[in-house]
């Protein structure tokens, strides 16, 4: 399903060229020489449901909030990170494919993939649905800053959205070393930067909001191999009080707490 969406994006850009605003899709690895690269240290590994097709992840008040995907299997979850215990789960309708998720103030925001709808919940134990609003883009990743939601749609653009309506406020183009970067998936806003998984890669882009410049790559090569998982990296969560960074992937049996180490610092 996701591969067909990527193919569709490529066809649209080929037909419409610059009018589509797609730019030239570049392989992230081709930019590693021109952009600072960071490695990682595993601090802790915590259990994770190996059937969870992770699409969105967020840490708040001692819990991970998680959106999982696949038609007929999509959920919204509240998870105890240290044990992997799912303390609350809401199953989405079978027609919905869960995607990006973030928690702003006391409200959970969850995107769906091809339903052109975004779901808004009260952040309570019962996950009360407030709204299901029209969303003009394919749902991929979702995060937020102090004033707006920030979403991705698989293209080389990120979008500022009004949190009340999901309407587009502004957008910015993402490049690394001058090369357009596509397929930004699960995202997290951390200390003034957007951290974004690149779909199908073991790389996380560190993006300057507004300019869209990738100022660094977090290279997590080898992490997936350590758990013998074929699922792609997808899931970033930040504990601001404990300064803890969590990462996981689709159907991974573990959530990792990692430290970031410079490999190739800025010149």
SVG drawing of the C-alpha trace seen along z (x, -y; Angstrom):
<svg xmlns="http://www.w3.org/2000/svg" viewBox="-17 -30 52 42">
<polyline fill="none" stroke="black" stroke-width="0.4" points="0.0,0.0 2.7,-2.5 4.8,-1.6 1.8,-2.4 1.5,-5.8 5.2,-6.5 4.8,-5.5 1.8,-7.7 3.7,-10.7 6.6,-10.0 4.1,-9.9 2.4,-13.1 5.7,-14.9 6.9,-13.5 3.6,-14.8 3.4,-18.2 7.1,-19.0 7.8,-22.2 4.1,-23.1 3.6,-20.3 6.3,-21.6 7.9,-18.2 11.5,-19.0 14.1,-16.4 13.8,-13.4 17.3,-12.6 18.7,-9.6 19.5,-10.7 22.8,-8.7 24.0,-11.0 24.0,-13.9 25.9,-12.3 29.2,-13.9 27.7,-17.4 25.6,-17.2 26.7,-16.4 26.0,-12.8 25.3,-11.5 25.3,-8.0 23.7,-6.5 24.2,-4.6 21.6,-2.3 20.8,-3.3 17.8,-1.0 15.6,1.5 12.0,1.9 9.4,4.4 7.1,3.5 4.1,5.3 5.7,7.0 2.3,6.8 2.1,3.0 2.6,1.5 3.8,-1.8 2.9,-4.9 3.0,-7.6 4.6,-7.9 4.5,-10.5 5.6,-10.7 3.6,-12.5 3.4,-12.2 5.1,-8.9 3.3,-7.1 3.8,-6.6 0.9,-7.3 1.0,-5.3 -0.9,-5.2 -0.7,-1.9 -1.7,-1.2 -3.0,1.3 -6.6,1.6 -8.5,3.6 -5.7,3.4 -5.3,-0.3 -5.4,-1.5 -4.7,-4.3 -2.8,-3.2 -1.6,-4.3 1.5,-2.3 3.7,-2.0 7.1,-2.4 9.1,-0.4 7.0,2.7 5.3,2.3 2.0,2.8 -0.9,1.4 -3.0,-0.2 -5.6,-1.6 -6.5,-0.8 -9.0,-2.1 -9.5,-0.2 -10.2,-2.3 -12.9,-1.3 -11.7,1.3 -11.8,-1.4 -9.3,-3.5 -5.5,-3.2 -3.9,-4.9 -1.0,-7.3 0.8,-10.1 0.0,-11.1 0.8,-14.0 -0.5,-15.3 -0.9,-19.1 -2.0,-20.4 -4.7,-17.9 -5.7,-16.8 -4.6,-13.8 -4.4,-14.3 -4.3,-11.3 -4.1,-11.2 -5.5,-8.5 -3.7,-7.5 -6.1,-7.6 -9.4,-8.5 -8.7,-12.2 -9.7,-12.6 -8.0,-13.5 -9.2,-12.4 -9.2,-14.5 -9.5,-13.0 -9.8,-14.3 -6.7,-12.9 -8.4,-10.8 -8.5,-7.2 -11.5,-6.7 -10.1,-8.4 -13.3,-10.4 -13.5,-11.4 -14.2,-15.2 -14.0,-15.6 -13.3,-13.8 -12.3,-16.6 -11.6,-16.7 -7.8,-16.5 -6.7,-17.4 -3.5,-15.4 -2.5,-11.8 -1.7,-11.3 1.9,-10.4 3.7,-12.1 2.4,-14.5 4.0,-16.7 3.5,-20.2 5.2,-23.3 3.8,-26.0 1.2,-27.3 0.5,-24.7 0.4,-21.1 3.1,-20.1 2.4,-17.3 4.0,-15.4 2.3,-13.7 5.2,-11.7 6.4,-14.6 9.4,-16.9 7.2,-19.5 6.1,-19.9 2.9,-21.7 1.9,-23.9 -1.8,-23.2 -4.4,-25.0 -5.0,-22.7 -8.7,-23.6 -9.5,-22.8 -6.5,-20.9 -6.4,-23.6 -3.0,-24.5 -1.4,-27.7 1.9,-27.5 4.4,-25.0 8.1,-24.7 10.4,-22.6 12.8,-20.2 16.4,-19.8 19.7,-18.3 22.8,-19.7 20.6,-21.2 18.8,-17.9 15.0,-17.6 14.1,-15.0 11.0,-12.9 9.2,-10.3 9.3,-12.0 7.2,-9.8 6.8,-9.7 8.0,-13.0 8.8,-14.6 9.5,-18.3 12.5,-18.4 14.0,-21.5 13.3,-23.7 14.0,-21.0 11.8,-18.5 13.1,-14.9 11.7,-12.9 12.0,-9.2 12.7,-8.8 10.5,-5.9 12.5,-2.8 15.8,-4.2 17.7,-3.8 18.0,-7.6 16.3,-10.4 16.4,-13.9 17.0,-16.8 15.2,-19.6 15.1,-23.4 11.5,-24.5 10.6,-27.1 13.8,-26.9 13.4,-23.1 17.1,-22.6 18.3,-19.2 21.1,-20.3 22.0,-16.8 21.3,-13.1 20.9,-10.6 22.1,-7.3 20.5,-4.3 22.1,-1.7 22.4,1.7 19.5,1.0 17.0,3.0 19.5,5.9 20.0,6.1 16.4,7.4 16.4,9.3 13.4,7.3 12.5,6.7 10.2,3.8 11.3,0.3 12.4,-2.3 9.3,-4.4 8.7,-6.0 10.3,-8.9 9.3,-10.2 10.9,-12.7 10.7,-12.9 11.5,-16.6 11.7,-16.3 14.1,-13.3 15.8,-14.3 15.1,-10.8 14.9,-9.9 12.8,-6.8 12.8,-5.2 11.1,-2.1 9.8,-0.6 6.9,1.1 6.3,4.5 9.5,4.1 9.6,6.1 11.5,3.3 11.4,-0.4 14.9,-1.8 16.0,-4.7 19.1,-6.1 21.8,-8.7 23.0,-10.7 26.7,-10.8 28.5,-12.9 30.1,-10.9 30.8,-13.6 30.3,-17.0 29.9,-20.2 33.0,-21.4"/>
</svg>
